[in-house]
Amino acid sequence: MAGQSPSALVTGNSSGLGYGLTGALLERGWRVYGVSRRGCDLDGDPVDMRGDLTDFDALPPLLSRLLDDAEALDLVVLNAGVLGGIRLMQDTPLDDLKRVMDINVWANKVVLDWLLQWRQPVAQIVAVSSGAAVLGNRGWGAYAMSKASLNMLMRLYSHEFPATHLSALAPGLIDSAMMDYLCEMPDPDAFPALQRLRAARGTERMPGPREAAERVLDVLPELRRFASGSFVDIRQILAPEEYEALMKGGAN
């Protein structure tokens, strides 16, 4: 409605990119609705609820309560996700794969289904993906599979949201708690892709969550130039030479 602040729904906004996005949107004057397991402690009055996104029966009524006063959403960011362990596929138990798929894929399906039945205008939906979805690097099994599935999920749902622009966005490297694990625990000799991450940490190639969030928000208009349902790596827009080099490097 005219004169109202734009509004956004951000999942997984208690830390990392989701936390950065919530802060950046609030600073820009947006009304932000958030849902996460631990809650968001930011000032600026986000509308926030705690919940387990893998409780698929409880999630729809939680969203109904969270968005009770919303008449539309200008942006939805499906950000909640988990990494899983870095290990060979043959060493990855099925239960671990299922756990990662539940939060990285199926929870997003539940949110998308709820938005469809909500029947209020939603302008743009962005699912946070990863370059791992296309690179297939050694050791990234559960995470890479889940993000590849998420990419296809967004493409399929683009046919069912004709008035909404959907995209799966790889936001690039972000210095977060996930990176703590990647830079400290697995063996970079056994999983060579980790060497690139460790070399990038502490440089401008790996911004913190807030700076990464600002980059994501700045490219939202650019995403709409791609066909709805597309997978886009933010480096295609902001650093095409870096993106080309990454793709040429291939899986390792």
C-alpha atoms as an extended CHARMM CRD file, in Angstrom:
* protein
*
       252  EXT
         1         1  MET       CA              0.0000000000        0.0000000000        0.0000000000  PROA      1               0.0000000000
         2         2  ALA       CA              1.1210000000        3.5460000000       -0.7660000000  PROA      2               0.0000000000
         3         3  GLY       CA              3.0770000000        5.2050000000        2.0080000000  PROA      3               0.0000000000
         4         4  GLN       CA              3.8710000000        1.9800000000        3.8510000000  PROA      4               0.0000000000
         5         5  SER       CA              7.4080000000        0.7500000000        4.4320000000  PROA      5               0.0000000000
         6         6  PRO       CA              8.4830000000       -2.2080000000        2.2890000000  PROA      6               0.0000000000
         7         7  SER       CA              8.3570000000       -5.5290000000        4.1090000000  PROA      7               0.0000000000
         8         8  ALA       CA             10.4540000000       -8.6820000000        4.0630000000  PROA      8               0.0000000000
         9         9  LEU       CA             10.4040000000      -12.1960000000        5.5060000000  PROA      9               0.0000000000
        10        10  VAL       CA             13.8350000000      -13.6160000000        6.3640000000  PROA      10              0.0000000000
        11        11  THR       CA             14.2820000000      -17.1850000000        7.6070000000  PROA      11              0.0000000000
        12        12  GLY       CA             17.2630000000      -18.1520000000        9.7280000000  PROA      12              0.0000000000
        13        13  ASN       CA             17.8750000000      -14.5810000000       10.8750000000  PROA      13              0.0000000000
        14        14  SER       CA             19.5100000000      -15.2960000000       14.2440000000  PROA      14              0.0000000000
        15        15  SER       CA             23.0520000000      -15.3660000000       12.8330000000  PROA      15              0.0000000000
        16        16  GLY       CA             25.1600000000      -15.1650000000        9.7040000000  PROA      16              0.0000000000
        17        17  LEU       CA             23.7550000000      -13.7470000000        6.4790000000  PROA      17              0.0000000000
        18        18  GLY       CA             20.1680000000      -13.7860000000        7.7790000000  PROA      18              0.0000000000
        19        19  TYR       CA             21.2010000000      -11.6660000000       10.7600000000  PROA      19              0.0000000000
        20        20  GLY       CA             23.0820000000       -9.3100000000        8.4640000000  PROA      20              0.0000000000
        21        21  LEU       CA             20.1090000000       -9.0230000000        6.1150000000  PROA      21              0.0000000000
        22        22  THR       CA             17.7480000000       -8.2620000000        8.9770000000  PROA      22              0.0000000000
        23        23  GLY       CA             19.9860000000       -5.4730000000       10.2320000000  PROA      23              0.0000000000
        24        24  ALA       CA             20.5560000000       -4.0070000000        6.7700000000  PROA      24              0.0000000000
        25        25  LEU       CA             16.8500000000       -4.0580000000        5.9060000000  PROA      25              0.0000000000
        26        26  LEU       CA             15.8750000000       -2.4360000000        9.2050000000  PROA      26              0.0000000000
        27        27  GLU       CA             18.4540000000        0.2900000000        8.6360000000  PROA      27              0.0000000000
        28        28  ARG       CA             16.9610000000        0.9000000000        5.1960000000  PROA      28              0.0000000000
        29        29  GLY       CA             13.5250000000        1.4050000000        6.7350000000  PROA      29              0.0000000000
        30        30  TRP       CA             11.9920000000       -1.9860000000        5.9750000000  PROA      30              0.0000000000
        31        31  ARG       CA              9.6000000000       -3.9040000000        8.1990000000  PROA      31              0.0000000000
        32        32  VAL       CA             11.2380000000       -7.2770000000        8.7610000000  PROA      32              0.0000000000
        33        33  TYR       CA              9.5480000000      -10.5090000000        9.7770000000  PROA      33              0.0000000000
        34        34  GLY       CA             11.9710000000      -13.1980000000       10.9140000000  PROA      34              0.0000000000
        35        35  VAL       CA             11.8610000000      -16.8070000000       12.0170000000  PROA      35              0.0000000000
        36        36  SER       CA             14.7630000000      -18.8060000000       13.4340000000  PROA      36              0.0000000000
        37        37  ARG       CA             15.5520000000      -21.3320000000       16.1370000000  PROA      37              0.0000000000
        38        38  ARG       CA             17.3410000000      -18.8940000000       18.4500000000  PROA      38              0.0000000000
        39        39  GLY       CA             15.5920000000      -15.6100000000       17.6480000000  PROA      39              0.0000000000
        40        40  CYS       CA             17.0260000000      -12.2730000000       16.5180000000  PROA      40              0.0000000000
        41        41  ASP       CA             18.2780000000       -9.7840000000       19.1220000000  PROA      41              0.0000000000
        42        42  LEU       CA             18.6210000000       -6.7510000000       16.8380000000  PROA      42              0.0000000000
        43        43  ASP       CA             17.2590000000       -3.3540000000       17.7540000000  PROA      43              0.0000000000
        44        44  GLY       CA             14.8940000000       -1.7150000000       15.2730000000  PROA      44              0.0000000000
        45        45  ASP       CA             11.7870000000       -3.7260000000       16.1000000000  PROA      45              0.0000000000
        46        46  PRO       CA             11.9000000000       -6.7520000000       13.7970000000  PROA      46              0.0000000000
        47        47  VAL       CA              8.7770000000       -8.9140000000       14.0540000000  PROA      47              0.0000000000
        48        48  ASP       CA             10.4340000000      -12.1110000000       15.1790000000  PROA      48              0.0000000000
        49        49  MET       CA              9.3810000000      -15.6090000000       16.2100000000  PROA      49              0.0000000000
        50        50  ARG       CA             11.3460000000      -18.6370000000       17.2580000000  PROA      50              0.0000000000
        51        51  GLY       CA             10.6450000000      -21.9350000000       15.6180000000  PROA      51              0.0000000000
        52        52  ASP       CA             12.1470000000      -25.1000000000       14.2000000000  PROA      52              0.0000000000
        53        53  LEU       CA             11.7580000000      -24.9070000000       10.4240000000  PROA      53              0.0000000000
        54        54  THR       CA             12.0320000000      -28.6960000000       10.1970000000  PROA      54              0.0000000000
        55        55  ASP       CA              8.8730000000      -29.1000000000       12.2850000000  PROA      55              0.0000000000
        56        56  PHE       CA              6.8560000000      -29.1920000000        9.0910000000  PROA      56              0.0000000000
        57        57  ASP       CA              3.4760000000      -29.4560000000       10.8270000000  PROA      57              0.0000000000
        58        58  ALA       CA              4.1390000000      -26.4940000000       13.1290000000  PROA      58              0.0000000000
        59        59  LEU       CA              5.6850000000      -24.2240000000       10.4900000000  PROA      59              0.0000000000
        60        60  PRO       CA              2.5140000000      -23.1490000000        8.5870000000  PROA      60              0.0000000000
        61        61  PRO       CA              0.6220000000      -21.9890000000       11.7230000000  PROA      61              0.0000000000
        62        62  LEU       CA              3.7910000000      -20.2390000000       12.9100000000  PROA      62              0.0000000000
        63        63  LEU       CA              3.9560000000      -18.3250000000        9.6220000000  PROA      63              0.0000000000
        64        64  SER       CA              0.2820000000      -17.4390000000        9.9400000000  PROA      64              0.0000000000
        65        65  ARG       CA              0.9050000000      -15.9070000000       13.3640000000  PROA      65              0.0000000000
        66        66  LEU       CA              4.1090000000      -14.1980000000       12.2830000000  PROA      66              0.0000000000
        67        67  LEU       CA              2.5440000000      -12.5380000000        9.2390000000  PROA      67              0.0000000000
        68        68  ASP       CA             -0.8680000000      -11.9120000000       10.7570000000  PROA      68              0.0000000000
        69        69  ASP       CA             -0.7070000000       -8.1610000000       10.1060000000  PROA      69              0.0000000000
        70        70  ALA       CA              1.1000000000       -8.2950000000        6.7570000000  PROA      70              0.0000000000
        71        71  GLU       CA             -0.8810000000       -7.4680000000        3.6090000000  PROA      71              0.0000000000
        72        72  ALA       CA              1.9960000000       -8.1200000000        1.1970000000  PROA      72              0.0000000000
        73        73  LEU       CA              5.6950000000       -8.9330000000        1.1040000000  PROA      73              0.0000000000
        74        74  ASP       CA              8.1620000000       -7.1080000000       -1.1020000000  PROA      74              0.0000000000
        75        75  LEU       CA             10.8670000000       -9.6890000000       -0.4230000000  PROA      75              0.0000000000
        76        76  VAL       CA             11.2200000000      -13.1890000000        0.9790000000  PROA      76              0.0000000000
        77        77  VAL       CA             14.7070000000      -14.5240000000        1.6870000000  PROA      77              0.0000000000
        78        78  LEU       CA             14.8400000000      -18.2750000000        2.2620000000  PROA      78              0.0000000000
        79        79  ASN       CA             18.1260000000      -18.1430000000        4.1170000000  PROA      79              0.0000000000
        80        80  ALA       CA             17.9640000000      -20.8240000000        6.8250000000  PROA      80              0.0000000000
        81        81  GLY       CA             20.3810000000      -23.6470000000        6.1380000000  PROA      81              0.0000000000
        82        82  VAL       CA             23.0010000000      -25.9920000000        7.5300000000  PROA      82              0.0000000000
        83        83  LEU       CA             26.3370000000      -27.1650000000        6.1660000000  PROA      83              0.0000000000
        84        84  GLY       CA             26.5630000000      -30.7590000000        7.2900000000  PROA      84              0.0000000000
        85        85  GLY       CA             29.9320000000      -32.4570000000        7.5710000000  PROA      85              0.0000000000
        86        86  ILE       CA             32.7150000000      -32.2590000000        5.0000000000  PROA      86              0.0000000000
        87        87  ARG       CA             33.3970000000      -35.9140000000        4.2430000000  PROA      87              0.0000000000
        88        88  LEU       CA             33.4220000000      -38.4170000000        1.4160000000  PROA      88              0.0000000000
        89        89  MET       CA             30.0100000000      -39.5200000000        0.1560000000  PROA      89              0.0000000000
        90        90  GLN       CA             30.7860000000      -43.1300000000        1.0910000000  PROA      90              0.0000000000
        91        91  ASP       CA             31.3810000000      -41.9670000000        4.6670000000  PROA      91              0.0000000000
        92        92  THR       CA             28.1850000000      -39.9100000000        4.8570000000  PROA      92              0.0000000000
        93        93  PRO       CA             25.2860000000      -41.6560000000        6.6390000000  PROA      93              0.0000000000
        94        94  LEU       CA             21.8550000000      -41.3560000000        5.0520000000  PROA      94              0.0000000000
        95        95  ASP       CA             20.5410000000      -39.7900000000        8.2500000000  PROA      95              0.0000000000
        96        96  ASP       CA             23.0060000000      -36.9260000000        7.8170000000  PROA      96              0.0000000000
        97        97  LEU       CA             21.8880000000      -36.3940000000        4.2240000000  PROA      97              0.0000000000
        98        98  LYS       CA             18.2470000000      -36.3850000000        5.2850000000  PROA      98              0.0000000000
        99        99  ARG       CA             18.9000000000      -33.8580000000        8.0720000000  PROA      99              0.0000000000
       100       100  VAL       CA             20.5800000000      -31.4280000000        5.6900000000  PROA      100             0.0000000000
       101       101  MET       CA             17.8960000000      -31.8940000000        3.0410000000  PROA      101             0.0000000000
       102       102  ASP       CA             15.1560000000      -31.2550000000        5.6070000000  PROA      102             0.0000000000
       103       103  ILE       CA             16.3510000000      -27.7430000000        6.4440000000  PROA      103             0.0000000000
       104       104  ASN       CA             17.9820000000      -26.7530000000        3.1340000000  PROA      104             0.0000000000
       105       105  VAL       CA             15.2160000000      -28.0150000000        0.8380000000  PROA      105             0.0000000000
       106       106  TRP       CA             12.0110000000      -29.3430000000        2.4050000000  PROA      106             0.0000000000
       107       107  ALA       CA             11.5670000000      -26.5250000000        4.9260000000  PROA      107             0.0000000000
       108       108  ASN       CA             11.6880000000      -24.1150000000        1.9870000000  PROA      108             0.0000000000
       109       109  LYS       CA              9.0300000000      -26.1290000000        0.1730000000  PROA      109             0.0000000000
       110       110  VAL       CA              6.7690000000      -25.7750000000        3.2150000000  PROA      110             0.0000000000
       111       111  VAL       CA              7.3310000000      -21.9900000000        3.2610000000  PROA      111             0.0000000000
       112       112  LEU       CA              6.6700000000      -21.7040000000       -0.4790000000  PROA      112             0.0000000000
       113       113  ASP       CA              3.4840000000      -23.7520000000       -0.1870000000  PROA      113             0.0000000000
       114       114  TRP       CA              2.3060000000      -21.5330000000        2.6590000000  PROA      114             0.0000000000
       115       115  LEU       CA              2.9830000000      -18.3990000000        0.6180000000  PROA      115             0.0000000000
       116       116  LEU       CA              0.9200000000      -19.8300000000       -2.2410000000  PROA      116             0.0000000000
       117       117  GLN       CA             -2.0970000000      -20.4800000000       -0.0200000000  PROA      117             0.0000000000
       118       118  TRP       CA             -1.6280000000      -17.1180000000        1.7680000000  PROA      118             0.0000000000
       119       119  ARG       CA             -2.7420000000      -15.4450000000       -1.4750000000  PROA      119             0.0000000000
       120       120  GLN       CA             -1.2010000000      -12.0710000000       -0.6220000000  PROA      120             0.0000000000
       121       121  PRO       CA              1.1500000000      -10.3030000000       -3.0580000000  PROA      121             0.0000000000
       122       122  VAL       CA              4.7980000000      -11.3730000000       -2.8730000000  PROA      122             0.0000000000
       123       123  ALA       CA              7.1010000000       -9.4330000000       -5.1830000000  PROA      123             0.0000000000
       124       124  GLN       CA             10.3910000000      -11.3420000000       -4.9820000000  PROA      124             0.0000000000
       125       125  ILE       CA             11.6280000000      -14.5820000000       -3.4090000000  PROA      125             0.0000000000
       126       126  VAL       CA             15.3400000000      -15.2930000000       -3.0840000000  PROA      126             0.0000000000
       127       127  ALA       CA             16.6180000000      -18.6560000000       -1.8580000000  PROA      127             0.0000000000
       128       128  VAL       CA             20.1880000000      -18.6160000000       -0.5770000000  PROA      128             0.0000000000
       129       129  SER       CA             22.1140000000      -21.1910000000       -2.5780000000  PROA      129             0.0000000000
       130       130  SER       CA             25.8320000000      -21.7750000000       -3.0900000000  PROA      130             0.0000000000
       131       131  GLY       CA             28.4720000000      -22.2900000000       -5.7350000000  PROA      131             0.0000000000
       132       132  ALA       CA             28.7900000000      -25.7460000000       -4.2010000000  PROA      132             0.0000000000
       133       133  ALA       CA             25.5630000000      -26.6060000000       -5.9940000000  PROA      133             0.0000000000
       134       134  VAL       CA             27.3400000000      -26.6030000000       -9.3540000000  PROA      134             0.0000000000
       135       135  LEU       CA             31.0010000000      -27.2420000000       -8.5010000000  PROA      135             0.0000000000
       136       136  GLY       CA             30.6220000000      -30.6530000000       -6.8830000000  PROA      136             0.0000000000
       137       137  ASN       CA             33.8490000000      -30.3790000000       -4.9020000000  PROA      137             0.0000000000
       138       138  ARG       CA             35.1990000000      -33.4100000000       -3.0470000000  PROA      138             0.0000000000
       139       139  GLY       CA             33.6890000000      -33.7010000000        0.4270000000  PROA      139             0.0000000000
       140       140  TRP       CA             30.7470000000      -31.3240000000        0.0010000000  PROA      140             0.0000000000
       141       141  GLY       CA             28.1870000000      -34.1070000000       -0.4770000000  PROA      141             0.0000000000
       142       142  ALA       CA             25.1510000000      -33.2540000000        1.6550000000  PROA      142             0.0000000000
       143       143  TYR       CA             25.4980000000      -29.4910000000        1.2680000000  PROA      143             0.0000000000
       144       144  ALA       CA             26.1270000000      -29.5780000000       -2.4870000000  PROA      144             0.0000000000
       145       145  MET       CA             23.2540000000      -32.0040000000       -3.0980000000  PROA      145             0.0000000000
       146       146  SER       CA             20.8470000000      -29.9410000000       -1.0160000000  PROA      146             0.0000000000
       147       147  LYS       CA             21.7380000000      -26.6560000000       -2.7280000000  PROA      147             0.0000000000
       148       148  ALA       CA             21.4610000000      -28.2470000000       -6.1840000000  PROA      148             0.0000000000
       149       149  SER       CA             18.0160000000      -29.5040000000       -5.1730000000  PROA      149             0.0000000000
       150       150  LEU       CA             17.1370000000      -26.0390000000       -3.8760000000  PROA      150             0.0000000000
       151       151  ASN       CA             18.0560000000      -24.5470000000       -7.2540000000  PROA      151             0.0000000000
       152       152  MET       CA             15.6540000000      -26.9110000000       -8.9960000000  PROA      152             0.0000000000
       153       153  LEU       CA             12.9840000000      -26.3160000000       -6.3540000000  PROA      153             0.0000000000
       154       154  MET       CA             13.0430000000      -22.6030000000       -7.1940000000  PROA      154             0.0000000000
       155       155  ARG       CA             12.9110000000      -23.2760000000      -10.9150000000  PROA      155             0.0000000000
       156       156  LEU       CA              9.8980000000      -25.5560000000      -10.5050000000  PROA      156             0.0000000000
       157       157  TYR       CA              8.0600000000      -23.1320000000       -8.2260000000  PROA      157             0.0000000000
       158       158  SER       CA              8.6610000000      -20.2670000000      -10.6460000000  PROA      158             0.0000000000
       159       159  HSD       CA              5.8730000000      -21.7970000000      -12.7520000000  PROA      159             0.0000000000
       160       160  GLU       CA              3.5080000000      -21.6490000000       -9.7670000000  PROA      160             0.0000000000
       161       161  PHE       CA              4.2620000000      -18.0550000000       -8.7460000000  PROA      161             0.0000000000
       162       162  PRO       CA              3.4400000000      -16.2310000000      -12.0010000000  PROA      162             0.0000000000
       163       163  ALA       CA              3.2640000000      -12.8170000000      -10.3020000000  PROA      163             0.0000000000
       164       164  THR       CA              6.4460000000      -13.2730000000       -8.2500000000  PROA      164             0.0000000000
       165       165  HSD       CA             10.1020000000      -13.2880000000       -9.3100000000  PROA      165             0.0000000000
       166       166  LEU       CA             12.0280000000      -16.2520000000       -7.8920000000  PROA      166             0.0000000000
       167       167  SER       CA             15.7520000000      -16.8760000000       -7.8800000000  PROA      167             0.0000000000
       168       168  ALA       CA             18.3500000000      -19.0460000000       -6.1720000000  PROA      168             0.0000000000
       169       169  LEU       CA             21.3210000000      -16.8450000000       -5.2910000000  PROA      169             0.0000000000
       170       170  ALA       CA             24.8320000000      -17.9110000000       -4.3360000000  PROA      170             0.0000000000
       171       171  PRO       CA             25.9600000000      -14.9590000000       -2.1810000000  PROA      171             0.0000000000
       172       172  GLY       CA             29.6860000000      -15.7300000000       -2.4160000000  PROA      172             0.0000000000
       173       173  LEU       CA             32.0710000000      -16.3440000000        0.4610000000  PROA      173             0.0000000000
       174       174  ILE       CA             30.9270000000      -15.0080000000        3.8410000000  PROA      174             0.0000000000
       175       175  ASP       CA             32.9360000000      -14.9930000000        7.0620000000  PROA      175             0.0000000000
       176       176  SER       CA             30.5100000000      -16.7030000000        9.4350000000  PROA      176             0.0000000000
       177       177  ALA       CA             30.2960000000      -19.4790000000       12.0010000000  PROA      177             0.0000000000
       178       178  MET       CA             30.0680000000      -21.9360000000        9.1220000000  PROA      178             0.0000000000
       179       179  MET       CA             33.4440000000      -20.6820000000        7.9400000000  PROA      179             0.0000000000
       180       180  ASP       CA             34.8860000000      -21.3010000000       11.4240000000  PROA      180             0.0000000000
       181       181  TYR       CA             34.2940000000      -25.0030000000       10.8930000000  PROA      181             0.0000000000
       182       182  LEU       CA             35.5090000000      -25.0010000000        7.2840000000  PROA      182             0.0000000000
       183       183  CYS       CA             38.7090000000      -23.1580000000        8.1320000000  PROA      183             0.0000000000
       184       184  GLU       CA             39.5880000000      -25.0580000000       11.2930000000  PROA      184             0.0000000000
       185       185  MET       CA             38.2860000000      -28.6240000000       11.2600000000  PROA      185             0.0000000000
       186       186  PRO       CA             38.4210000000      -30.5850000000        7.9560000000  PROA      186             0.0000000000
       187       187  ASP       CA             41.7480000000      -31.5300000000        6.3450000000  PROA      187             0.0000000000
       188       188  PRO       CA             42.4790000000      -29.1530000000        3.4310000000  PROA      188             0.0000000000
       189       189  ASP       CA             44.8090000000      -31.7330000000        1.8510000000  PROA      189             0.0000000000
       190       190  ALA       CA             41.9980000000      -34.2770000000        1.7280000000  PROA      190             0.0000000000
       191       191  PHE       CA             39.4550000000      -31.6760000000        0.5620000000  PROA      191             0.0000000000
       192       192  PRO       CA             41.3230000000      -29.1960000000       -1.6790000000  PROA      192             0.0000000000
       193       193  ALA       CA             38.4450000000      -26.7150000000       -2.0660000000  PROA      193             0.0000000000
       194       194  LEU       CA             39.0490000000      -25.7180000000        1.5490000000  PROA      194             0.0000000000
       195       195  GLN       CA             42.4270000000      -24.2730000000        0.6090000000  PROA      195             0.0000000000
       196       196  ARG       CA             40.7100000000      -21.5450000000       -1.4290000000  PROA      196             0.0000000000
       197       197  LEU       CA             38.4330000000      -20.6880000000        1.4850000000  PROA      197             0.0000000000
       198       198  ARG       CA             41.2720000000      -20.4730000000        3.9820000000  PROA      198             0.0000000000
       199       199  ALA       CA             43.2780000000      -18.2480000000        1.6320000000  PROA      199             0.0000000000
       200       200  ALA       CA             40.2920000000      -15.9080000000        1.2050000000  PROA      200             0.0000000000
       201       201  ARG       CA             39.5360000000      -15.4970000000        4.9080000000  PROA      201             0.0000000000
       202       202  GLY       CA             40.5440000000      -12.1010000000        6.1920000000  PROA      202             0.0000000000
       203       203  THR       CA             40.5010000000      -10.5620000000        2.7010000000  PROA      203             0.0000000000
       204       204  GLU       CA             37.8790000000       -8.5540000000        0.8090000000  PROA      204             0.0000000000
       205       205  ARG       CA             36.9120000000      -11.7460000000       -1.0170000000  PROA      205             0.0000000000
       206       206  MET       CA             35.2610000000      -12.9620000000        2.2050000000  PROA      206             0.0000000000
       207       207  PRO       CA             33.2090000000      -10.1440000000        3.7600000000  PROA      207             0.0000000000
       208       208  GLY       CA             31.4030000000      -10.3980000000        7.0590000000  PROA      208             0.0000000000
       209       209  PRO       CA             27.6400000000      -11.0670000000        7.2140000000  PROA      209             0.0000000000
       210       210  ARG       CA             26.5880000000       -7.4180000000        7.2360000000  PROA      210             0.0000000000
       211       211  GLU       CA             28.6950000000       -6.4150000000        4.2430000000  PROA      211             0.0000000000
       212       212  ALA       CA             27.5750000000       -9.5420000000        2.3990000000  PROA      212             0.0000000000
       213       213  ALA       CA             23.9580000000       -8.6450000000        3.1820000000  PROA      213             0.0000000000
       214       214  GLU       CA             24.4050000000       -5.1690000000        1.7150000000  PROA      214             0.0000000000
       215       215  ARG       CA             25.7780000000       -6.7540000000       -1.4590000000  PROA      215             0.0000000000
       216       216  VAL       CA             22.8030000000       -9.0690000000       -1.7100000000  PROA      216             0.0000000000
       217       217  LEU       CA             20.3180000000       -6.2310000000       -1.2680000000  PROA      217             0.0000000000
       218       218  ASP       CA             22.1310000000       -4.1140000000       -3.8340000000  PROA      218             0.0000000000
       219       219  VAL       CA             21.8460000000       -6.8200000000       -6.5230000000  PROA      219             0.0000000000
       220       220  LEU       CA             18.1370000000       -7.5510000000       -5.9970000000  PROA      220             0.0000000000
       221       221  PRO       CA             17.1230000000       -5.4200000000       -9.0080000000  PROA      221             0.0000000000
       222       222  GLU       CA             19.7620000000       -7.1950000000      -11.1280000000  PROA      222             0.0000000000
       223       223  LEU       CA             18.3420000000      -10.5900000000      -10.1920000000  PROA      223             0.0000000000
       224       224  ARG       CA             15.0400000000       -9.6240000000      -11.7740000000  PROA      224             0.0000000000
       225       225  ARG       CA             16.7960000000       -9.3500000000      -15.1340000000  PROA      225             0.0000000000
       226       226  PHE       CA             17.3200000000      -13.1060000000      -15.0770000000  PROA      226             0.0000000000
       227       227  ALA       CA             14.4000000000      -15.4090000000      -15.8710000000  PROA      227             0.0000000000
       228       228  SER       CA             12.3280000000      -16.2840000000      -12.8260000000  PROA      228             0.0000000000
       229       229  GLY       CA             13.5800000000      -19.5050000000      -11.2860000000  PROA      229             0.0000000000
       230       230  SER       CA             17.2090000000      -18.9290000000      -12.3160000000  PROA      230             0.0000000000
       231       231  PHE       CA             20.2780000000      -19.8090000000      -10.2860000000  PROA      231             0.0000000000
       232       232  VAL       CA             22.5900000000      -16.7940000000      -10.0920000000  PROA      232             0.0000000000
       233       233  ASP       CA             26.0020000000      -16.5100000000       -8.4440000000  PROA      233             0.0000000000
       234       234  ILE       CA             26.4870000000      -12.9860000000       -7.1080000000  PROA      234             0.0000000000
       235       235  ARG       CA             29.9770000000      -13.0200000000       -8.6110000000  PROA      235             0.0000000000
       236       236  GLN       CA             28.4010000000      -13.2010000000      -12.0710000000  PROA      236             0.0000000000
       237       237  ILE       CA             27.1620000000       -9.6710000000      -11.3630000000  PROA      237             0.0000000000
       238       238  LEU       CA             29.8280000000       -8.1520000000       -9.1200000000  PROA      238             0.0000000000
       239       239  ALA       CA             33.0190000000      -10.0060000000      -10.0940000000  PROA      239             0.0000000000
       240       240  PRO       CA             32.5740000000      -11.7860000000      -13.4510000000  PROA      240             0.0000000000
       241       241  GLU       CA             36.2930000000      -12.5040000000      -13.8980000000  PROA      241             0.0000000000
       242       242  GLU       CA             36.4590000000      -14.1320000000      -10.4660000000  PROA      242             0.0000000000
       243       243  TYR       CA             33.3480000000      -16.1520000000      -11.2900000000  PROA      243             0.0000000000
       244       244  GLU       CA             34.7800000000      -17.3080000000      -14.6120000000  PROA      244             0.0000000000
       245       245  ALA       CA             38.0140000000      -18.3820000000      -12.9400000000  PROA      245             0.0000000000
       246       246  LEU       CA             36.0670000000      -20.2640000000      -10.2710000000  PROA      246             0.0000000000
       247       247  MET       CA             34.0350000000      -22.1510000000      -12.8550000000  PROA      247             0.0000000000
       248       248  LYS       CA             37.1470000000      -22.9870000000      -14.9110000000  PROA      248             0.0000000000
       249       249  GLY       CA             38.7810000000      -24.3850000000      -11.7880000000  PROA      249             0.0000000000
       250       250  GLY       CA             36.0580000000      -27.0190000000      -11.6760000000  PROA      250             0.0000000000
       251       251  ALA       CA             35.5200000000      -29.6200000000       -8.9810000000  PROA      251             0.0000000000
       252       252  ASN       CA             38.3680000000      -30.8430000000       -6.8300000000  PROA      252             0.0000000000
